[in-house]
Amino acid sequence: MDDRTGQPLTNNQLAILEFLSLWEAGRTAYHPPTYAEIMDGARVRSLAIVHDNMMRLSNLGYINWEPRMARTVRLTQKGREAR
């Protein structure tokens, strides 16, 4: 749920959170996925959609992410609980 608007997260946003959670759980030496891996794993149609949704998820506190740096996305506790 988007805390600011009360709107539910979109299907793409939920798919990205689910993918990140599965990625995190499946790695012993965690390194965050690339945009392309997120796009494929979450079945999102384009890198632009991944980027836009990650910006939104970051602004809402579901992920920590440095947009100009590679492999920096991390789920927050809120992101882990959202699924």
Secondary structure, 3 states (H helix, E strand, C coil): CCCCCCCCCCHHHHHHHHHHHHHHHCCCCCCCCCHHHHHHHHCCCCHHHHHHHHHHHHHCCCEECCCCCCCCCEECHHHHHCC
